[in-house]
Amino acid sequence: LHRLEYAAQLEQKRQFVEKALRRLPREMQVAARSDTQRERWRMPWLSQERLNQRHGLPCPVAPVLPAAATHGYRNKCEFTIGRDEDGSVAVGFTLGTVRERKHVVGRADGVPTVSAEMLAAARRAQAVLAESPLPPYDKVSHEGFWRAMLARQSFAHADGPPELLLCVAVQAAGLPEEQVASELARLREAFVAPLDPPVRLSLAVRRGAPPGEYKHAGESAEAEGVETVLGREYIEETLLGLSFRISPDAFFQVNTLGAESLLTLLRAQCSLGPDSVLLDVCCGTGTIGLAMARSVKRVIGIESNAQAVADAAANAARNGITNAEFICAKAEQATRQVLERLTPSELDSLVAIVDPPRAGLHPDVVKALRRCAPLRRLLFVACHAPAFVTNAVSFCRPTSPSFAGVPFELVQAWPIDLFPHTPHCELVTLLERSDLVAEREAAQEAAQAAKQAQAVQTQAAEAASTPTDAAEGGAVGAAAAEGALGAPEESALSRAISRAQAVVASTASVPAVGAVTAAVGTAAAASARRGRSRQEETGPIPPSGAGGGGNSGGASGNGTSPGAAADAPAGAAAGAAAGASAAAAAAAA
């Protein structure tokens, strides 16, 4: 997307996120086909009426939160070492694929997401490797020495140049150790000299394939490990006033300023309190949990990367946080065990945040979270919206033997742009148990009804300043309604109006009843008058019995004859409805 203006990039990301979320109702329908009791899948929040109101979306979606910085924002880049189209050594990004039997690397210059400091380091490495007698690694032939260079940079620094950690991966199997040591020493010497722009540089060497990269069978004999040859083995970054230690392989949001926006949003939506227990699934170096630790009773993080867990523990210690623990295990194995260890009081105040890799949560993690009945609110941080939709189907489907617990509902979604100039967009979603949503909606309806009742009382009090005015206003409304409906003997409603007139006559001793009746009665007379005004503007309307009444007599205290309401069907209907309300209010009183 780097060729588009930034506003156009945000629009494309909004469309991508909404397209993915619109899949959820369809995916739920597909899942329902295998259920013999399909009526269980008729959920109010996915009703056609609500989907139409939201243009097919399963929940409200906020506008995409733009990035604070759009250029040079990445705090982590993984450069490939290879040869460009001219055969020269290049440190940059792969242009071809192994499947195409092509391994061509394009230089990183001009890539808008890479910082000036990382570009300077890539150029320095490129110059050194071009003079090396050992060739760059070829992913097709599986031959060569120099494989890749990982770069991690700090951005929130106020005490000098940023930190920059480089980790160069080499394939040394089968080579004399003396030659390997000589080449690595030459690389180290090259980076002792300062870079421009200046940085506080650290350099490490990894023997073997970088994490996540395919390992050829011939590489199995080589011992892997990371050796720091210059500086220290980590960088430090600051987020929301907390200091974080980040090692080469630890997970950390690649956009530091964007991570602050993400954490701020999560803190606002968690509804945390001093008794809350926060379960941070796929916690990485603990950024989310530690950012909220001072607002809760306890933080429990689960992460499969051992180095990231060590970093998380160190991060807690360096920030003086003692109520956070981090467990090194696969989420699908540890989540259920952690939930079973919590006390009843901790379960009652449990909130979960999940921040899985791009593929989403393991199905066993979803089932464990669903099975935990006290867990009623869950925030899902997704870097790939389609993967989230797959997980959401499992969270939201009806209760069954395989999916225990009250289902969740998708309540709100917030897209956040952490990756300008790329198609990717972070998505934060709030899921709540369906019974919690029902309780909140009922409370909102009750509050709205109370607000409307208060407004009616206020209007009624203003409309009737004295009991006498109340009686007169009530009589006007009843008379107007009677004239609009027809003769009193024609219907039971007319008899109700007669009873209302009797109640109105006694309002001098009951000011509150009179006030309400006066307000509604005045509205009835006003409706009839508006009906006559519309008739005068549009011309005469032929008489019709469908208008609801004839021209029975009756005087109006507002200068409007009740018979005029019958001449305009719209006014007559409005007058009749308001008069009926007046009668009902008076009769109830």
N, C-alpha and C positions, 0 to 999 in steps of 0.2 A: 504493500500500500504506500510505499515511500514516495511514489510519484503523485499522490493525491494531496490536496490541501488537508490540514489536520481536521477541520470541521467535516470534510467529506469522509475521512477515515472513521471518525466517531459514528457517522450515520451508517456506514457499512457494518460496523461492529454492532450497532443497535439492531440492525436487520438480522444479522447472524444470530445474535442471542435470542431474539424473539422468534425466529424461525425454529430454533432448537426447542424452545419452551413450548411452542405450539404442537410439538410432537407428543408432549406428555398425555393430553387427552386421547390421542389416537393410540398411543402405546398402551394406555389403560384399557381401551376397547379391545385391542388385540389380546391382551392378557385375560380379559373377561371371557373370551370365546371358549377357553378351556374349562370354565367354571360352570357346573351344572346349575348353580343358583346365581344366575346372572343379575337378578334384581339387587343383590348385595352391592353391586358396582354402581348403583344409581346414587351418586354422591352429590349433595347440594352444591358444593363448591365447583363441581364440574358439570353442572346442569347447562343445557343449551342456552338458557336465558342469561346466565352469568357469563358464559363464554362469549355470547354476542355482545354483551355490555363491554367486555374487555378485548374485543376484536380477536377472539380465538385464543387469548392468553389465559393460562390457568391461574394467574395471580397478577396483581399490579406490578409493573416493571418501572423502576426509576430511570431517568435519563442516564446515559453513560457518564460516569464521573471522569472528567479529563485528567490527563497526566500533568503533574506540576512541571516536569521537564520532558521535552520530546526528542532531544538529541543527546547522544553520548551518555545515556542514562544507565546502561547495563553495568552492574557491579560484578558480573561474571561473564566471561566469554571463553569458549572452547575452540581454540584455533587448531586447524589441521595443518600438518606439515607434509608437503608433497611437492609436485612440480606443476607449473602453470602450463598453458597451451604451447609456450615456446620452449618448454623443457627446463626452464630455470627453477631453482628452489624457491618455493613460496610458502609463507606462513599466513594462512587465511582461512577460507571456507571452501568446502568441497563443492564442485560444480557438477561433476558426474556421479554416477552411482556404481556400486560393485556389480549390480545386476546387469548394467549396461556394459560391463567389462571395461569401465572407464574410470580412472582416478585422476581428475584434474582439479587443481586447487587454485582458486582466485584470490588475489591479494585483498587484504582487508581495507585498504585505503578507500575512502569515500563511503563506507558503510555508515549510515547515520546513527545507528544504535551504539557504536563503539566509541569509547572516550578517547580523547587525545593522548592520554597517558598510556592506554593499552595499545594504541596504534604505534606509538613510539617504541614500545617494548617489542611489538611484532616486527617492526623494521630492524631493530637491533638484532633480534634472534635470526632474522632472515639473512642478514649480512654475515653473521658468524657461521651459520650452517652452509652458506654457499661456498665457504672455503674449507669445509670439512671433507676429509677423504672418505667418510662414511656417508652413504646416500640416504635420502629420506625414505621412509617406509612407503611401500606401494600396497594398497589394500586388495589389489587384484592378484598380484604375484605372491603376496605375503613375504616380501623381501625388503630389507632396508633397516636402518637404525633409528633415525629420528621420526617419531610418530606424531606427537601432538604437544600443544602447550596450553595449559589452563591458566587463565588470569583472573584474579579476584582483587577488587579495588574497594577501598572505603570512600564514602562520599560525605558523611556527616563528621567532619573533622574541623576543629577550630585551633589546633595547636601546631600548625605547620602543613607541609605537603601531604597529600593523601598517601595511605599505605597501598602498596601493590605487591601481591604475592603471585609469583609465577611457578608453575609446576610442569616441568618438561618430562614427557613420557618417552622412553627409549626401548628399543627391542635389542637386548644385548646377548641373547642366547647364542652360543656358538662362537662368540668373539673373544679374543684374549682380554683378560681383565686389565692388563696394562694399557691396551689401546682404548678401552672404554673409559678408564680413569683419566687418561690424558685428554680425551675429547671433552669430558665433563668439566675438567679443570679449566680448559680453554673457554668453555661456555661461562663458567663462573667468573673468570677474569674479565670477560667482556661486559658483564653486568655490574662490576664494581664501579665502573665509570658512570657518572650521573646521566640520567635521561633528561630530555627536554620535551614536555614540561617536567619539572622535578618531582620525584616521588621518594618515599621511604620504601626501598625495595627489599623483598625477600625472595630467595630462589630455592626451589626444591626439585628433586629428580625422582621420577617414578620408574621402576623397572617393570615392564610388562604393559599390557593394554590398559588404557584408561577405563574407569568404571562405565559400564553400559555398552562398551564397544565389543563387537564380535571378536572372539579369540580363536585364532586358527589352531588346529590340532597340534601343530608343531611348536606352539608356544607353551605348552603345558609344563615343560621341564624347567621353565624360568621362575625363580622365586620373585614374588611381587613385594613391593614395599615402597614407602615414600621416605626419602632422605633429604633433610634440609641442609643445603650447602652454603647458604648465605642468609643472614637475618634470622627470622623465627618462623615457626611452622604454622602460623595463623595470622590473620589480620583482626583488627577491632573495628566495630561499627557501632554507631549510636542511633537508637530509635526511641523516640518519646522519652528521652532522658535516661534510658537504660543503655548499658554498655554490653555488647555482644562479641564473643570470640568466635571466629569463623575459620574452620580448617578447610583444606582444599576440597574435600568431598562432601562437606556438610550442606544440607539443604538450607537455602536462605533466599527470600524473595529477590529476584534479580534487579528490581527497581527500588532503591532505598527510599526515595521520596514517596513513591507509590505505596510502599509497604506501610509508611506512616499513615497514609490515607486509609488503607485497608484496616489497620489496627484501630484507628479512631472510629470507623464505622462499626466494627465488631464490638467494641466496648459500649457503644451507644445502644446496640440492639440486643445485648445479652441479658439485660435486666438483672444484673448481678447485685448481690448484697453481701453484708459481712458474714452471713452464714452459708453462702453459696459454695458448692464444690464444682470446680470446672474440670471436665474431662477433655483433654486436648489430644485428639487422635491424629496420628501422623504429624507429630509436633516438630520435627526437624530439630533445630538448635534451640527450641523453646521460645521463639519470639512471641507467639500469641499468648501462651500461658503466662509467661513472665510479665508481659505488658499489663496483664490483668490481676496479677497475684496480690497486689496490695489492696484490691477491692473485694477479695473473696477470702473464705476460710482456708481453702486448700486447692491446689492445682495438681492434677495427675496427668503426665504426658506419656504417650506411647509412641515409640519410634523404632524402626528396624535397623537403622544405620548406627553401628556402635560408636563411631567417631562423633556423629551428631549428638548422641545421648551424652557422651563425655563433654562435649561443648555446652550442652544445655545445663548440665550440672555445674560446670565452671561458670557459666553465665549467671546462674542463680547465686552462686557464692560471691562473685565479684560485685553483684548488686545488693548484697545483704538480704536476699530473699530466702527465708527458711521454711516457707509453707508450700514448697513445690518439690515434687519427686518425679523422676523420669525413668521409665521402664524400657529396657532394650529388648524388644520382641516384635514379632509380626503382629499387626493389629488384629488379624483374625484369630490369633491365639490368645492374646492378652486381654482384649476388651471384655470378654465374658468373665474372665477371672477377676479383673479389677472391679467390675460391677458387683460380683458376688461378695467381695471383701468389704464393701461399704456398709456402714451402719444404717439403720432405718432413718435416722435424722439426716444423715448425709445424702441418702437417696432422695429424700423429700426436697432437698435444695439443689439437686443436680442439674447442671447445664452442660451440654456437649457442643464442642466445635470440632469439625472434621475438615482436614485440609489434605486430601489424598493426592497422589500423583495423577498424571494426566489420564490414566486408564480408569480412575475412579476407585471406590471402596470395594474391598472383597465382599462377596455376598454374605459370608459368615459375620462380618462386622455389622452389616445392616441388620441381620436377624438378631444379633446380640443387643443392639441398641433398641430395636423394636420391642424385644422381650422385657426390657427394663421398664416396668410400668411407671415408676415415679418420674422418669425422664419425660418431660412434657414440651421442652423447647430445644431445638437443635439448629445450629448454624452450620451451613455447608459452604466451604470455600472451594470452588471448582476452577481449574485452569482450562477446562474443556467442557463447554456446555452440553454437548451430546452425551458425554459420559455421565454427567450429572443426571440427565433425564433417565438414563437406564437405572441408576440407583434410586431415583425418585419414585419410579414405578413400584419398587420393592418396599420403600418406606410408606407409600400411600395406598397400596392395594388393601382390600378388605382382610379382616382377620381370618386366618385359616391355620390348620395344624403346622404348616411350614412357615407361616408368617404370624407368629403370636403377637399379642398386644394390640391395643387400640391403634388404628392407622393414623398416620400423620397427614396434614394438609399443607400445601404450599401456600404461604401467606404473603410473601413479598420477595422481590428480587432486585438486586442492585448490581448492575454491570460496572466494573472499574477498569479503566484502561491502564494497565501496567506495562503494556508492550507497544508503544507507538511505532508506526511504520511497519507493523506486522499484522496479520489477520487475527491474532490472538487477543482474547479479552478475558480478564478474571470475572467470575460471577459469584456473588455472595447471595445465598438464599436463606430465608427463615422458614423452618418447618415446625409446626405445632400439632399436638394431638388434636384429633377432631373434636373430642369432648371439651377441651380447653377453648377451642375456637367457638363452639356453641355457647359456652358459658359467657365468653366475652361479648358475643353478638347479642345475647339476651340482656346483658347488663347495659349495653349501648342503647338498645331499644327502650329499656325502662328509663334510662336517663333522658332520652329524647322525649318520651311521653311526659315525664315530669317537667321538662323544660317547656313543652307546649302548654301543659296545664297552667304553669306559672304565667306564661304569656297571656293566656285567656283570662286569668284572674286579674292581671294587671290592666288589660284592655277593658275588662268589665268594670273595674273600679273607676277607670278614667271616664267611661261612658256614662256612669250613673253617679253624679255627685251627691244626690240626695235620694232618700227613699221615694219621694214623690216623683222625681225624674225617672227612677227605676220603673215605677208603675206605669208611667205614661209611655216610656219606651217599650216596655213589654207589651202593652196594649196595642201600640202601633204595629209591632212585629206580628202579633197574633192576628190582627185584623188584615194585614197585608197577605199573610199566608192563607187566611180563610177566603179572601177574595180570589186568590190565584187558584185555589183548589176547587172552589164551587160551593154550593149550599151546604150548611152544616149537616143536614140529614143524609147527605149522599154517601158518606163513608165513615168507617170507624176512626180514621185519622181526623176527620172533622170533629168527632166527639172528643178526641184527645185535645184538640185545639180549644174546645170549649172549656175543658178542665184546666188547660193552661191559663185561659183568661181568668178563671176563678182564682187560681194561684197568684196570678199577677196582681189581682185586686188586693191581695193581702200582703203584698211585698212591703208595704209601709212599715210593717213590724219585723220584716225579715230582709234587711238590706242586702245581704250576700246573694240570696236567691234573686232578688229584684235586679241586682247589678248584672248577673249572668244573663238573665232573661232579656234585660234591656239591650245588652250588647248584641245578642243574637237577633233580637227583633229589629234593631236598627239595620243590621246587615241584610235582613230580609227585605225591608223597605228599600234599601239602596239597590239591591239586585233588581227589584221591579222597576225602579227609576232608570237604571242602566238599560234595561230591556226596552223601555219606551224610547230612550235616546237613540239606540241602534235602529229602531223602527223608523224614527224620523229621518235618520241619515240615509237609509237604504230604500225608503219608500214603503207604502202599505203592503202588508202581508195578508193574503186571503184568509178569512176565518177558517179555523179548523178545530175540530174536537180534540185532536191529538195534543193541543196545547195544554190540556190538563184542567180546564174549568171554564165556566161562563162568567158573566159580568154580575156577580152578586154584589150587593152594596157593601158599604163600610167606609168609614172616614179614616183618613190617614193624618196623623199629627204632623207629618213632614210635608204636607202639601201635595202628596202623591196619592191619588185614589187607588184603592186596591183593584178596581176594575181595569185600570190601565195595564196592570201586570198580565191580565188574561189576553190583552190585545197583542202581546208579543210573546210567543211561545217560549223563547229563551228566557225572557224575564220571568214569565210565569213559573217555569221549572225551577229557576233559581230561588224565586220567592217561596215556592212550595217547599223546597228542600230546607231552606233556612227556617221557614215557619215550623216545619216538622221538628227541626233541631230545637227550636225554642220550646215547642210543646213537650218534647221528651225531657229537656232539662228541667222545665217547670214541674212536670209530673213526677220526675225522680225526686226533686226536692220536696 
